[in-house]
Amino acid sequence: MSDPVAVVRPGECHVWTARAVSVPSPALLALLDEGERARYDAFLRDEPRALYLTAHALLRQVTAAQLGTDPAGIVFTTVCHHCDGTPDRPHGKPGLPDSPLELSLSHSGEMVAVALTYTGPVGVDIEQATTRGELPLNVLAAVERAELDRLPESERRAAFIRYWARKEAVLKATGDGLMADPATLTVSAPGRPAELLHWAERVQPHPPVRLYDVETEKDYRAAVAVLGDACRVVPHHVEYSGDGVLRRPR
Ligand SMILES: CC(C)(COP(=O)(O)OP(=O)(O)OC[C@H]1O[C@@H](n2cnc3c(N)ncnc32)[C@H](O)[C@@H]1OP(=O)(O)O)[C@@H](O)C(=O)NCCC(=O)NCCS
């Protein structure tokens, strides 16, 4: 079987998506560092715990393949734009201290996504499109909301999730996260190619924001944003065997 972990080349942004492992194998648990293990242990329910493990194990494995190093030995940093990053535990945008490789991870429902690129700061977001409950429409800009209103009721939820994944990808690439008001960003309509159209109140300058949808499972929507030159997005769907070995789906 082909190697599920491709090499990221300049000008590319690779995005791996995977379903959460159903059984937390010792091989994957052994990859987590002390801080990750503490977060893993703190989850009260099995599903989010497995999702967390899958995301962090996948991040370590695909990153290690690029760096030619041991996945368990990688030291990640976090940078918070809003504080010195130490109120309770390290938090903020994840990165690598001594490498130009940029990274991002996301988890939702039963799926995780990890993005790696050398092009510039990156943000990936994956969202389950089959959630229930009222949509938080206040995260949309006025034009996005008007666009959503024009759609038949049956298409609105999936369209909202597409908007949301695109916006969150941008906010994760810049490192703002949800401390920036998502309604100040306008992204292109769900049926159109992904693009950041406008960001009101954006004063902090940064390289151009490149936004791309990422193909994934039908009940999910995913997007990736990269700050810098346009790049080629290379999606990979991978899965874990019961003993924690990463492989391409059969
Ligand atoms: C980052 C954020 C947008 C993620 O939202 P989400 O939909 O719940 O989660 P996702 O699964 O898509 O992404 C989570 C991952 O984003 C990353 N992340 C966290 N903060 C980030 C930031 N500011 N920028 C980019 N990525 C961030 C982490 O790797 C996190 O994974 P982990 O929790 O397993 O370590 C949101 O949680 C947020 O804005 N948090 C920060 C809030 C903040 O800055 N508070 C101020 C503290 S002083």
The ligand as an SDF file (V2000), in Angstrom:
LIG
                    3D

 48 50  0  0  0  0  0  0  0  0999 V2000
   -9.1660   28.4120   17.8170 C   0  0  0  0  0  0  0  0  0  0  0  0
  -10.6520   28.3420   17.7100 C   0  0  0  0  0  0  0  0  0  0  0  0
  -11.0710   29.2240   16.5510 C   0  0  0  0  0  0  0  0  0  0  0  0
  -10.9530   26.8510   17.4440 C   0  0  0  0  0  0  0  0  0  0  0  0
  -12.2810   26.5980   17.3800 O   0  0  0  0  0  0  0  0  0  0  0  0
  -12.9610   25.1420   17.3410 P   0  0  0  0  0  0  0  0  0  0  0  0
  -13.9150   25.0940   16.1980 O   0  0  0  0  0  0  0  0  0  0  0  0
  -13.4710   24.8640   18.6870 O   0  0  0  0  0  0  0  0  0  0  0  0
  -11.8280   24.0940   17.1490 O   0  0  0  0  0  0  0  0  0  0  0  0
  -11.0140   23.4190   15.9730 P   0  0  0  0  0  0  0  0  0  0  0  0
  -11.1180   21.9740   16.2300 O   0  0  0  0  0  0  0  0  0  0  0  0
  -11.3410   23.8780   14.6010 O   0  0  0  0  0  0  0  0  0  0  0  0
   -9.5170   23.9160   16.2690 O   0  0  0  0  0  0  0  0  0  0  0  0
   -8.9240   23.6360   17.4920 C   0  0  0  0  0  0  0  0  0  0  0  0
   -7.4430   23.7980   17.3340 C   0  0  0  0  0  0  0  0  0  0  0  0
   -7.1320   25.1220   16.8860 O   0  0  0  0  0  0  0  0  0  0  0  0
   -5.8220   25.4340   17.3610 C   0  0  0  0  0  0  0  0  0  0  0  0
   -5.8960   26.7790   17.8920 N   0  0  0  0  0  0  0  0  0  0  0  0
   -6.2040   27.1790   19.1450 C   0  0  0  0  0  0  0  0  0  0  0  0
   -6.1630   28.5380   19.1950 N   0  0  0  0  0  0  0  0  0  0  0  0
   -5.8230   28.9700   17.9690 C   0  0  0  0  0  0  0  0  0  0  0  0
   -5.6040   30.2520   17.4030 C   0  0  0  0  0  0  0  0  0  0  0  0
   -5.7380   31.3690   18.1200 N   0  0  0  0  0  0  0  0  0  0  0  0
   -5.2670   30.3380   16.0990 N   0  0  0  0  0  0  0  0  0  0  0  0
   -5.1230   29.2290   15.3610 C   0  0  0  0  0  0  0  0  0  0  0  0
   -5.3080   27.9690   15.8340 N   0  0  0  0  0  0  0  0  0  0  0  0
   -5.6580   27.8640   17.1380 C   0  0  0  0  0  0  0  0  0  0  0  0
   -5.4130   24.3650   18.3570 C   0  0  0  0  0  0  0  0  0  0  0  0
   -4.5120   23.5120   17.6990 O   0  0  0  0  0  0  0  0  0  0  0  0
   -6.7120   23.6510   18.6280 C   0  0  0  0  0  0  0  0  0  0  0  0
   -6.5280   22.2730   18.8440 O   0  0  0  0  0  0  0  0  0  0  0  0
   -6.5490   21.6580   20.3250 P   0  0  0  0  0  0  0  0  0  0  0  0
   -7.6140   22.3470   21.0860 O   0  0  0  0  0  0  0  0  0  0  0  0
   -6.7950   20.1980   20.1110 O   0  0  0  0  0  0  0  0  0  0  0  0
   -5.1840   21.9190   20.8620 O   0  0  0  0  0  0  0  0  0  0  0  0
  -11.3950   28.8300   18.9830 C   0  0  0  0  0  0  0  0  0  0  0  0
  -11.4090   27.8210   19.9470 O   0  0  0  0  0  0  0  0  0  0  0  0
  -10.7160   30.0440   19.5700 C   0  0  0  0  0  0  0  0  0  0  0  0
  -10.7960   31.1240   19.0260 O   0  0  0  0  0  0  0  0  0  0  0  0
  -10.0120   29.8890   20.6750 N   0  0  0  0  0  0  0  0  0  0  0  0
   -9.1550   30.9170   21.1780 C   0  0  0  0  0  0  0  0  0  0  0  0
   -9.8920   31.8470   22.1080 C   0  0  0  0  0  0  0  0  0  0  0  0
   -8.8970   32.8390   22.6470 C   0  0  0  0  0  0  0  0  0  0  0  0
   -7.9930   33.2650   21.9780 O   0  0  0  0  0  0  0  0  0  0  0  0
   -9.0810   33.1990   23.8980 N   0  0  0  0  0  0  0  0  0  0  0  0
   -8.2080   34.1480   24.4930 C   0  0  0  0  0  0  0  0  0  0  0  0
   -7.3370   33.5010   25.5040 C   0  0  0  0  0  0  0  0  0  0  0  0
   -6.3040   34.7240   26.2610 S   0  0  0  0  0  0  0  0  0  0  0  0
  1  2  1  0
  2  3  1  0
  2  4  1  0
  2 36  1  0
  4  5  1  0
  5  6  1  0
  6  7  2  0
  6  8  1  0
  6  9  1  0
  9 10  1  0
 10 11  2  0
 10 12  1  0
 10 13  1  0
 13 14  1  0
 14 15  1  0
 15 16  1  0
 15 30  1  0
 16 17  1  0
 17 18  1  0
 17 28  1  0
 18 19  1  0
 18 27  1  0
 19 20  2  0
 20 21  1  0
 21 22  1  0
 21 27  2  0
 22 23  1  0
 22 24  2  0
 24 25  1  0
 25 26  2  0
 26 27  1  0
 28 29  1  0
 28 30  1  0
 30 31  1  0
 31 32  1  0
 32 33  2  0
 32 34  1  0
 32 35  1  0
 36 37  1  0
 36 38  1  0
 38 39  2  0
 38 40  1  0
 40 41  1  0
 41 42  1  0
 42 43  1  0
 43 44  2  0
 43 45  1  0
 45 46  1  0
 46 47  1  0
 47 48  1  0
M  END
$$$$
